[in-house]
Structures are given as C-alpha cells and as structure tokens.
Amino acid sequence: MLISFLLAYAFVMGSQPDTGEPAPLTSSMDRYAAGQCLGSRVGFRNLRLNCVIGADGTLEQCQATTQDPRVLRLSPVFNCIAGTVTVTNADGSPAIDRAVTFGLNRNIWTVTPRNVAPQD
C-alpha cells in the first residue's frame, strides 16, 4: 500500500516538474497605436521598462530601468507604447499580475518574464 502511494506521488510530481522558470508568454503589439504614441520621435535604443500585466493583458505600472533624466522625461510616451502591447501565457490563458521586462530597441520589441513578484 505504501509503495503504491509513493509511486503515485512520484508520478504526479514527475509529470509536473517545477523548474523555477516562469511560464512562457506570447505578446502582440498594435503597431499603429504605438506609432501614434511616438509621434515624430525617432526610435529608441535599448530601452527597458519593468511592467506588470494588467487584467486586460496590457502592460501597466511601467518604470524605466534607467535613471537618465532625458529618458525619464519621456516616460508618458513609453507608457503609451507599453499600453499597446497585449500579453498572455503561451497557452492563451491570462497572465494577470505577472512581472515582465518590456524591451524596445529600434523597431524590435520583446516581453520577458521576471521572477519578481509584483509590488502593490
């Protein structure tokens, strides 16, 4: 009986490995809306924002990872661009309250999960 229980436990735990890695995400950007946010500004290089995924799947509570005042004064523009990105888990389920890093480098953007719990 004990052996059956241990085998069942090992099977369940083995089928759901906890790698410590966050679940993969998929993202899409409304490029027209992002272009509207930029206006006449030229693309940015290596911009990183730490954000939280909101209830509607858009990036919220974004903060630049740099302290450069030239970048920080454009925070409303970056938050507008981040708001044009929709993020879900790879299986299509909502990724609400997941902490992510939003990267913008010229016309290439990335959304990377972070292992940091969001702060209230």
C-alpha positions as CSV (number, residue, x, y, z in Angstrom):
1,M,0.0,0.0,0.0
2,L,2.8,2.4,0.9
3,I,4.7,1.5,-2.2
4,S,1.6,2.3,-4.3
5,F,1.2,5.7,-2.7
6,L,4.9,6.5,-3.2
7,L,4.8,5.5,-6.8
8,A,1.6,7.6,-7.4
9,Y,3.2,10.6,-5.7
10,A,6.4,10.2,-7.8
11,F,4.4,10.0,-10.9
12,V,2.4,13.1,-10.1
13,M,5.4,15.1,-9.1
14,G,7.4,13.9,-12.1
15,S,4.7,14.9,-14.5
16,Q,4.7,18.5,-13.2
17,P,8.3,19.5,-12.8
18,D,8.9,22.8,-11.1
19,T,11.8,24.2,-13.0
20,G,11.6,27.6,-11.3
21,E,11.2,29.2,-14.7
22,P,8.2,31.4,-15.4
23,A,5.7,30.1,-17.9
24,P,6.3,31.3,-21.5
25,L,4.4,34.3,-22.7
26,T,3.1,35.4,-26.1
27,S,2.7,39.1,-26.9
28,S,1.4,41.3,-29.7
29,M,1.7,45.0,-30.4
30,D,-0.7,47.4,-32.1
31,R,2.0,49.0,-34.2
32,Y,-0.3,51.7,-35.5
33,A,-1.2,52.8,-31.9
34,A,2.5,52.6,-30.9
35,G,3.4,54.8,-33.9
36,Q,0.8,57.3,-32.7
37,C,2.4,57.3,-29.2
38,L,5.8,58.0,-30.7
39,G,4.5,60.9,-32.9
40,S,7.5,62.4,-34.7
41,R,10.1,61.0,-32.3
42,V,12.7,58.6,-33.7
43,G,13.0,55.1,-32.4
44,F,14.8,54.3,-29.2
45,R,17.7,52.1,-28.5
46,N,17.9,49.5,-25.6
47,L,15.0,50.9,-23.7
48,R,13.9,48.7,-20.8
49,L,10.8,49.0,-18.7
50,N,9.7,46.9,-15.8
51,C,6.0,46.4,-16.0
52,V,3.1,44.3,-14.6
53,I,0.5,42.7,-16.9
54,G,-3.0,44.2,-16.2
55,A,-6.4,42.5,-16.2
56,D,-6.9,43.3,-19.9
57,G,-3.5,41.8,-20.8
58,T,-1.8,45.2,-21.4
59,L,1.4,46.3,-19.7
60,E,0.8,48.6,-16.7
61,Q,2.8,50.2,-13.9
62,C,5.8,50.5,-16.2
63,Q,9.0,52.1,-14.9
64,A,12.2,52.7,-16.8
65,T,15.2,50.8,-15.7
66,T,17.5,53.8,-16.2
67,Q,17.8,56.9,-14.2
68,D,18.8,59.1,-17.2
69,P,16.7,62.3,-16.9
70,R,16.5,62.5,-20.7
71,V,14.8,59.1,-20.8
72,L,12.6,59.7,-17.7
73,R,11.0,62.8,-19.1
74,L,9.6,60.7,-22.0
75,S,8.0,58.2,-19.6
76,P,4.5,59.1,-20.7
77,V,5.5,58.1,-24.3
78,F,7.0,54.8,-23.2
79,N,3.9,54.0,-21.0
80,C,1.7,54.8,-24.0
81,I,3.8,52.4,-26.2
82,A,3.7,49.7,-23.5
83,G,-0.1,50.1,-23.3
84,T,-0.3,48.9,-27.0
85,V,1.2,45.5,-26.1
86,T,-1.1,42.7,-25.2
87,V,0.4,39.7,-23.3
88,T,-1.0,36.2,-22.5
89,N,0.5,33.0,-21.4
90,A,1.6,30.8,-24.2
91,D,-1.5,28.6,-23.8
92,G,-3.7,31.6,-24.2
93,S,-4.7,32.0,-20.6
94,P,-4.5,35.4,-18.9
95,A,-1.1,36.4,-17.4
96,I,-2.6,38.9,-15.0
97,D,-0.2,40.4,-12.4
98,R,2.9,38.8,-14.0
99,A,6.0,40.9,-13.7
100,V,7.8,41.4,-17.1
101,T,10.5,43.5,-18.7
102,F,9.5,45.3,-21.8
103,G,12.4,45.9,-24.1
104,L,12.3,48.3,-27.1
105,N,15.3,48.5,-29.4
106,R,14.6,50.5,-32.6
107,N,11.7,48.6,-34.2
108,I,12.2,45.4,-32.3
109,W,10.3,44.8,-29.0
110,T,10.4,41.9,-26.5
111,V,8.5,40.9,-23.4
112,T,10.5,38.8,-21.0
113,P,9.0,37.3,-17.8
114,R,10.7,38.2,-14.5
115,N,10.8,36.0,-11.4
116,V,9.9,39.0,-9.2
117,A,6.6,39.2,-7.5
118,P,4.7,42.4,-8.4
119,Q,4.5,45.1,-5.6
120,D,1.2,46.6,-4.6
